[in-house]
Structures are given as C-alpha cells and as structure tokens.
Amino acid sequence: MYNATKNSRLIAGLVDKAVEFFVHKNEVYCVHDGRSYSFEEIPQWIIDIVEMDMLKHPEALKALAQWENLDNDDHIRQYIICRFGGIDDEPDIDTKGEVHEAEYFDCGLRGTCRHEGKLCTAFKVSNGYLTKMELAVLKLINLADKLIADHMCISVDTVITHQQNIRTKTGLKSKVELAIFAQKKGII
C-alpha cells in the first residue's frame, strides 16, 4: 500500500491526489482524492493520462488491436486491467501525473493468455525482470521448498535456483524477505 505518511499504509488516492486502479469482480475501479470511481465514472483527465501511457507501449497497443471483440472503451479498460489491476505499494499515477511501472496482477489468464508479456508486463524489480517461473515460485514462497517443487512439478534444486535468481534480482537476502515482498506486491 502507498505510504501517505511514515506511520500509516494507505492505498494511493485514498487521502491524496494520486490514482490507484484495481479490479473487483471483473470491474475496473480507481481511487483518487478519497473517492472510488467505477470505470464509467473515472475522470477524463485520468483516462487521458492512461491513453498517453498506452501510446508509449506499442507492443501493448498491438496486443489490444489483436484482441477480438474489444471496442474503444474496452481497449482502455483492458489496458488498465492488464497493467494496473492489482493494488501495490506504489500509486499507478502519482500526484504529479506520472504513471508508475505496471504491476503484477493475476487476472486468471496468466500462463494461458496469448497477450501475456505484451499487454501485461513482466514484473520489474531493482535488478531486472522476474520470469514467469520465478513469479510462480514467488507466488508459493511461503511454502516449504519441497511443497513448491511438488506443486510446480519441478525439482527442489530448481526451486532453490529460482529463489537465488529472485534474491539476486530483488536484492533481498532471505526467503522471509521474499515472502514479505510478495505479500506487499500482491503476488501472494
């Protein structure tokens, strides 16, 4: 959640002018200036910022163009779902109108969506991007390594290698730190 003050953890937009998008029961909402808006009610200036961000990502635009049965409003809605659908520690649009990096959101199509990695993005961390397998391990990080391996049908050594790669990419040192990171980022 967004740190509005040092001692509190609040969703961006709840008590400030930032914007946080989220999906609830397959509907898009945003929080801004203490108010929650359904997709149809989102202020036009926010939609304008999203559209400007869309133009900066030609691969996402191509994926949207290839997505069957989407009209113009659906393109914007789908872009928001795929890139900003989760709630995390950073606002999606900060108080200066700057769009932050796309965040991890498990839309239910991960692993099967033909637009994955094009419309939604790989998960960026301080030293690179997490792969699909690293995200899958991170999603189960609160389990014992053997249980992760069994669940994913891979060896314990492979789980340990993925965890080492995640630690290198995130700069985190322990499995507990990874679990806390995954919780904060909405991965688990």
Backbone bond lengths (Angstrom), bond angles and torsions (degrees), N, CA, C in turn:
res aa  C-N    CA-C-N  psi(-1)  N-CA   C-N-CA  omega(-1)  CA-C   N-CA-C  phi
1 M - - - 1.442 - - 1.526 109.62 -
2 Y 1.268 116.14 154.57 1.457 124.04 -176.34 1.526 110.08 -72.25
3 N 1.317 117.18 133.94 1.457 121.73 -179.76 1.529 110.03 -85.75
4 A 1.316 118.12 96.39 1.458 121.96 177.75 1.521 110.30 -73.45
5 T 1.320 116.77 -34.73 1.459 122.51 173.17 1.512 107.31 -137.74
6 K 1.318 116.55 169.44 1.461 119.56 -178.42 1.522 112.64 -62.31
7 N 1.310 117.79 -32.93 1.458 120.59 -172.43 1.517 114.68 -100.49
8 S 1.326 118.43 1.18 1.455 118.84 179.94 1.516 110.50 -130.25
9 R 1.314 115.87 154.08 1.459 122.04 177.18 1.519 107.25 -120.85
10 L 1.312 114.51 110.83 1.451 120.38 -176.80 1.519 110.27 -126.40
11 I 1.300 115.74 154.67 1.450 121.01 174.09 1.526 107.90 -68.54
12 A 1.322 116.18 135.31 1.466 120.45 176.72 1.519 109.06 -54.14
13 G 1.324 116.10 139.82 1.456 121.21 178.88 1.513 114.57 88.14
14 L 1.319 116.54 -13.24 1.460 119.31 -178.59 1.523 111.10 -69.04
15 V 1.334 116.76 -41.34 1.467 120.52 -179.64 1.529 111.72 -129.29
16 D 1.342 116.53 14.17 1.459 120.05 179.47 1.526 109.91 -142.06
17 K 1.304 116.01 -172.02 1.466 121.93 -176.27 1.529 112.87 -94.56
18 A 1.332 117.67 8.79 1.463 120.88 175.88 1.533 109.22 -73.27
19 V 1.332 115.74 173.21 1.465 121.72 -179.28 1.520 108.83 -128.60
20 E 1.315 116.40 132.38 1.461 122.48 173.06 1.524 107.49 -127.81
21 F 1.331 116.18 121.76 1.462 121.22 174.79 1.521 108.61 -89.62
22 F 1.323 116.35 151.89 1.456 120.56 172.04 1.519 109.38 -154.59
23 V 1.324 115.60 161.31 1.462 122.17 178.91 1.516 107.50 -115.34
24 H 1.314 115.38 131.41 1.457 121.87 176.98 1.528 107.17 -136.37
25 K 1.331 115.44 121.92 1.472 121.71 -178.54 1.535 111.19 50.81
26 N 1.323 115.21 47.19 1.470 124.30 177.98 1.524 114.57 63.99
27 E 1.304 117.73 15.06 1.461 121.51 176.00 1.528 109.24 -111.64
28 V 1.328 116.71 143.60 1.457 122.97 -179.97 1.524 109.36 -91.35
29 Y 1.325 115.26 134.82 1.460 122.73 176.03 1.516 108.35 -133.64
30 C 1.313 115.44 163.91 1.460 119.31 168.51 1.526 108.10 -140.14
31 V 1.319 113.95 152.28 1.458 121.76 175.29 1.520 106.43 -111.17
32 H 1.331 115.35 129.60 1.455 121.14 178.32 1.521 108.65 -154.57
33 D 1.323 116.36 133.04 1.459 122.64 174.41 1.533 112.25 53.44
34 G 1.338 114.81 40.93 1.462 120.17 175.76 1.516 115.23 79.69
35 R 1.315 117.12 8.74 1.462 120.04 -176.91 1.522 110.23 -128.72
36 S 1.319 116.38 144.98 1.456 122.11 174.14 1.527 108.65 -99.77
37 Y 1.346 115.84 131.08 1.459 121.85 -179.61 1.522 110.05 -115.48
38 S 1.323 117.80 136.22 1.459 120.13 168.47 1.525 106.71 -72.92
39 F 1.330 117.53 166.26 1.462 120.51 -176.97 1.528 111.63 -54.02
40 E 1.306 116.87 -44.85 1.465 121.25 -177.03 1.531 112.55 -65.71
41 E 1.329 117.64 -21.13 1.471 122.07 -177.76 1.530 113.84 -98.28
42 I 1.328 117.49 -5.49 1.471 120.13 -176.18 1.524 108.74 -58.38
43 P 1.334 117.41 129.00 1.463 120.14 179.56 1.531 112.00 -54.89
44 Q 1.316 115.89 143.05 1.472 121.62 -176.26 1.523 112.47 -58.59
45 W 1.330 118.49 -35.53 1.462 119.53 -178.80 1.526 111.05 -63.78
46 I 1.343 117.40 -30.55 1.470 120.47 176.58 1.527 109.22 -71.26
47 I 1.321 117.20 -44.46 1.469 121.36 176.97 1.536 109.62 -59.53
48 D 1.325 117.25 -39.73 1.469 121.17 178.50 1.530 110.95 -60.39
49 I 1.323 117.17 -41.96 1.473 121.00 178.37 1.527 109.88 -64.81
50 V 1.326 116.79 -42.02 1.471 120.49 178.36 1.527 109.47 -61.98
51 E 1.325 117.65 -45.01 1.463 120.60 179.61 1.529 111.58 -61.75
52 M 1.333 118.00 -39.30 1.470 120.49 176.83 1.527 110.21 -63.82
53 D 1.335 116.59 -38.41 1.459 120.34 177.84 1.526 110.49 -66.63
54 M 1.321 116.78 -38.48 1.464 120.73 178.24 1.527 110.81 -57.35
55 L 1.330 116.64 -40.91 1.467 121.16 -178.36 1.528 112.20 -65.97
56 K 1.314 117.47 -21.67 1.469 121.69 178.60 1.526 112.46 -81.05
57 H 1.334 117.07 -6.76 1.468 121.28 -175.55 1.527 110.49 -126.44
58 P 1.347 116.78 78.93 1.464 120.15 -176.55 1.526 114.21 -60.40
59 E 1.321 117.63 -31.90 1.469 119.31 178.77 1.531 110.30 -66.67
60 A 1.333 116.89 -36.66 1.471 120.76 176.56 1.526 110.06 -67.13
61 L 1.335 117.21 -41.26 1.468 120.53 178.29 1.530 111.06 -62.33
62 K 1.315 116.03 -40.66 1.469 120.21 178.08 1.525 110.67 -62.45
63 A 1.335 116.42 -42.59 1.469 120.20 178.43 1.532 110.46 -63.11
64 L 1.322 116.86 -42.12 1.469 120.07 177.96 1.523 111.18 -63.12
65 A 1.324 117.59 -39.93 1.457 121.61 179.71 1.527 111.61 -64.22
66 Q 1.342 116.01 -30.45 1.465 120.82 -179.60 1.525 112.76 -86.03
67 W 1.311 117.57 -11.32 1.463 122.29 -178.44 1.527 107.75 -76.03
68 E 1.307 116.35 120.67 1.454 121.40 -176.56 1.526 111.75 -69.61
69 N 1.322 115.15 148.24 1.470 123.94 170.95 1.527 114.92 62.68
70 L 1.316 118.23 31.48 1.462 120.75 175.12 1.526 109.06 -108.57
71 D 1.338 116.99 129.47 1.466 119.43 171.98 1.534 108.28 -94.51
72 N 1.331 117.45 -175.21 1.468 120.62 -173.59 1.528 113.02 -58.13
73 D 1.332 117.87 -47.99 1.467 119.61 178.06 1.523 111.42 -62.07
74 D 1.346 116.19 -36.72 1.462 119.83 179.26 1.521 111.57 -65.72
75 H 1.331 118.23 -32.49 1.461 120.61 177.37 1.523 110.43 -61.88
76 I 1.317 116.52 -46.15 1.462 121.00 179.86 1.523 109.90 -65.71
77 R 1.319 116.59 -45.62 1.469 121.48 179.85 1.533 109.99 -58.75
78 Q 1.335 117.10 -47.42 1.463 120.55 -177.94 1.522 111.02 -65.63
79 Y 1.314 117.67 -38.67 1.461 121.94 177.37 1.534 109.86 -59.68
80 I 1.325 116.34 -45.88 1.470 120.30 179.18 1.523 110.16 -63.03
81 I 1.327 117.62 -44.75 1.468 120.96 -179.91 1.523 110.00 -58.48
82 C 1.323 116.30 -51.74 1.465 120.53 -173.21 1.526 113.50 -70.35
83 R 1.312 117.93 -32.23 1.457 120.16 -175.18 1.519 114.58 -100.76
84 F 1.334 117.72 -26.15 1.462 120.18 -172.73 1.525 113.81 -135.10
85 G 1.320 118.60 16.64 1.460 121.21 -170.54 1.514 116.27 -67.95
86 G 1.314 118.21 -20.00 1.456 120.99 -179.07 1.520 111.82 -93.13
87 I 1.306 115.11 167.90 1.464 120.68 174.72 1.518 106.80 -108.04
88 D 1.339 116.26 126.87 1.459 120.13 -177.95 1.520 110.47 -135.81
89 D 1.337 116.66 -164.66 1.469 122.44 -175.61 1.521 114.13 -77.81
90 E 1.309 118.46 -11.09 1.456 122.18 -175.47 1.522 110.46 -118.78
91 P 1.327 117.56 146.17 1.469 118.82 173.90 1.525 109.71 -68.39
92 D 1.317 117.04 149.88 1.458 119.95 175.26 1.524 109.99 -72.55
93 I 1.323 116.60 -38.19 1.460 122.60 172.55 1.528 105.67 -129.24
94 D 1.334 116.80 121.07 1.465 118.71 -176.47 1.532 111.14 -79.88
95 T 1.320 116.13 179.80 1.467 121.24 -175.24 1.538 112.48 -67.09
96 K 1.327 117.40 -13.12 1.470 121.37 177.04 1.528 112.00 -95.34
97 G 1.340 116.37 1.02 1.463 120.64 -179.81 1.513 114.30 85.41
98 E 1.343 116.99 10.72 1.463 121.64 179.44 1.526 109.77 -86.23
99 V 1.330 116.19 133.45 1.460 121.79 178.12 1.521 108.58 -83.14
100 H 1.327 116.76 131.74 1.461 121.54 178.96 1.516 109.70 -90.75
101 E 1.313 114.98 166.55 1.456 121.20 179.61 1.523 110.87 -51.46
102 A 1.307 114.91 145.21 1.462 119.77 174.33 1.524 108.66 -59.57
103 E 1.324 116.23 154.17 1.461 120.71 -176.23 1.520 110.61 -119.09
104 Y 1.311 115.38 165.50 1.450 120.52 177.21 1.519 109.60 -70.83
105 F 1.306 115.96 133.26 1.464 121.43 174.69 1.508 107.37 -144.42
106 D 1.308 116.85 122.76 1.461 121.63 178.60 1.520 107.75 -88.46
107 C 1.319 114.85 93.14 1.466 121.37 -174.99 1.521 112.64 -78.46
108 G 1.307 117.36 -7.06 1.459 120.28 -176.29 1.522 112.32 97.89
109 L 1.331 116.77 -13.51 1.461 120.99 178.46 1.522 112.40 -103.92
110 R 1.342 117.22 -3.14 1.469 119.88 -178.36 1.519 109.74 -54.48
111 G 1.329 114.33 133.47 1.460 120.46 179.58 1.520 112.99 90.75
112 T 1.331 118.14 -17.35 1.462 120.55 -179.81 1.525 112.81 -123.75
113 C 1.314 117.89 -14.26 1.466 121.86 -175.95 1.527 109.95 -76.15
114 R 1.320 116.81 129.55 1.471 119.77 179.93 1.521 112.15 -73.35
115 H 1.332 117.59 -9.77 1.465 121.45 179.37 1.531 112.10 -101.08
116 E 1.322 116.17 1.93 1.466 119.97 -178.16 1.523 110.83 -60.74
117 G 1.324 115.44 135.53 1.454 120.75 -179.04 1.516 112.81 83.91
118 K 1.333 116.41 -7.90 1.464 120.98 177.47 1.518 109.22 -110.21
119 L 1.321 115.34 -52.66 1.462 120.11 178.55 1.525 109.22 -86.10
120 C 1.319 116.16 -57.57 1.453 117.82 169.06 1.529 105.31 -77.91
121 T 1.280 116.86 161.04 1.460 117.93 -176.95 1.512 110.26 -112.52
122 A 1.308 113.85 162.68 1.450 118.93 170.57 1.523 106.84 -63.93
123 F 1.292 116.35 157.13 1.460 120.63 -175.42 1.521 109.57 -84.39
124 K 1.336 116.79 111.89 1.464 122.55 -177.30 1.527 110.12 -82.89
125 V 1.324 115.55 132.86 1.459 122.57 174.27 1.524 107.62 -127.73
126 S 1.310 117.27 179.46 1.462 120.52 -171.06 1.522 114.35 -58.34
127 N 1.320 118.71 -33.13 1.466 120.89 -176.44 1.531 112.57 -119.10
128 G 1.314 117.35 37.13 1.464 119.54 177.44 1.516 112.39 134.95
129 Y 1.315 115.25 -152.69 1.463 122.60 -179.17 1.522 109.16 -124.68
130 L 1.327 116.05 142.98 1.458 120.05 175.67 1.520 109.19 -82.35
131 T 1.328 115.95 137.80 1.460 120.95 177.46 1.531 109.63 -78.08
132 K 1.330 116.14 170.08 1.466 120.64 177.51 1.531 110.98 -58.50
133 M 1.337 116.07 -41.62 1.470 119.67 -179.38 1.525 110.77 -68.40
134 E 1.312 117.43 -39.23 1.463 120.08 177.75 1.520 110.30 -64.29
135 L 1.330 117.39 -40.17 1.475 120.20 175.97 1.521 111.00 -63.83
136 A 1.324 116.93 -39.46 1.467 120.48 179.10 1.529 110.44 -63.00
137 V 1.340 116.94 -41.77 1.468 120.95 176.92 1.519 109.76 -65.52
138 L 1.321 116.69 -44.28 1.464 121.15 -179.17 1.530 111.34 -62.16
139 K 1.311 116.66 -34.68 1.467 120.90 179.00 1.535 111.25 -63.94
140 L 1.328 116.56 -26.12 1.470 121.77 -178.67 1.526 112.21 -108.38
141 I 1.318 118.23 12.54 1.466 123.70 -169.43 1.530 113.31 -59.14
142 N 1.320 117.59 -23.32 1.463 119.22 -179.48 1.528 112.29 -79.15
143 L 1.329 117.98 -1.02 1.462 121.97 176.91 1.529 110.39 -95.96
144 A 1.319 116.35 163.69 1.461 121.17 173.77 1.534 108.64 -65.61
145 D 1.330 116.62 149.63 1.465 120.89 -177.36 1.528 111.90 -55.64
146 K 1.317 117.87 -38.76 1.471 121.30 179.58 1.532 110.44 -63.51
147 L 1.328 117.11 -40.86 1.466 120.40 178.77 1.529 111.23 -67.60
148 I 1.326 116.95 -38.25 1.470 120.19 176.00 1.525 109.29 -61.29
149 A 1.338 115.59 -47.02 1.467 120.78 -179.92 1.529 111.00 -59.51
150 D 1.322 116.96 -46.11 1.460 120.79 179.79 1.523 111.24 -62.84
151 H 1.307 116.30 -43.95 1.470 121.11 -178.83 1.527 111.54 -62.57
152 M 1.351 116.30 -38.56 1.466 121.14 -176.33 1.525 113.29 -94.12
153 C 1.354 116.86 -3.52 1.469 122.21 -178.40 1.534 111.63 58.67
154 I 1.331 114.50 44.88 1.458 121.56 175.47 1.527 107.70 -131.72
155 S 1.323 117.68 170.74 1.465 121.01 -179.21 1.530 110.69 -79.51
156 V 1.328 115.22 158.80 1.465 121.04 175.64 1.533 109.43 -61.45
157 D 1.337 117.39 -38.59 1.464 120.52 178.24 1.529 110.99 -60.02
158 T 1.329 117.28 -38.47 1.464 120.72 178.52 1.528 110.61 -67.40
159 V 1.327 116.74 -39.22 1.470 120.93 176.17 1.521 109.68 -60.24
160 I 1.323 116.47 -46.50 1.468 121.44 -179.37 1.531 110.56 -62.68
161 T 1.323 117.48 -40.90 1.469 121.22 177.49 1.528 110.29 -62.19
162 H 1.332 117.29 -45.33 1.468 120.16 177.97 1.528 110.53 -60.67
163 Q 1.325 117.31 -41.84 1.468 120.50 179.37 1.528 110.64 -63.54
164 Q 1.329 117.54 -40.61 1.468 120.65 177.39 1.533 110.51 -62.28
165 N 1.332 116.16 -42.52 1.468 120.07 178.63 1.526 111.23 -63.92
166 I 1.326 116.67 -40.58 1.469 120.99 178.85 1.532 109.37 -63.82
167 R 1.337 117.41 -44.29 1.464 120.83 179.09 1.532 110.72 -61.45
168 T 1.318 117.06 -42.41 1.472 120.87 178.23 1.524 110.57 -61.68
169 K 1.322 116.92 -45.47 1.465 121.33 -176.79 1.532 112.44 -71.20
170 T 1.335 117.08 -33.59 1.465 120.12 -177.85 1.519 112.60 -92.22
171 G 1.324 117.36 -19.87 1.454 120.71 -175.86 1.522 112.38 79.77
172 L 1.327 116.85 10.07 1.467 120.90 179.30 1.519 109.26 -89.42
173 K 1.343 116.10 154.18 1.454 119.72 -169.70 1.527 115.38 -105.59
174 S 1.315 118.21 -23.73 1.458 118.80 -173.72 1.523 111.49 -133.84
175 K 1.313 114.57 166.80 1.458 121.14 177.07 1.529 110.41 -64.26
176 V 1.317 117.04 -35.77 1.468 121.33 177.88 1.529 109.65 -63.52
177 E 1.343 117.48 -44.95 1.460 120.24 177.71 1.522 110.87 -61.67
178 L 1.341 117.11 -38.26 1.466 120.38 177.07 1.526 110.99 -64.46
179 A 1.340 116.42 -40.82 1.471 120.06 179.44 1.531 110.97 -64.29
180 I 1.318 116.46 -40.59 1.474 120.21 178.32 1.528 109.88 -66.72
181 F 1.323 117.06 -43.22 1.460 122.17 176.95 1.537 110.06 -57.95
182 A 1.332 116.67 -48.56 1.472 121.49 -179.07 1.524 110.86 -61.52
183 Q 1.317 117.03 -37.89 1.459 120.95 178.17 1.530 110.74 -66.69
184 K 1.327 116.77 -46.17 1.461 120.75 179.90 1.519 112.62 -61.85
185 K 1.329 116.62 -35.84 1.467 121.47 -176.90 1.526 112.60 -87.99
186 G 1.338 117.24 2.12 1.458 119.80 176.88 1.515 113.93 77.02
187 I 1.309 117.30 17.18 1.471 120.65 -179.90 1.521 110.35 -79.19
188 I 1.351 116.33 -35.80 1.474 120.73 173.50 1.523 108.65 -123.03
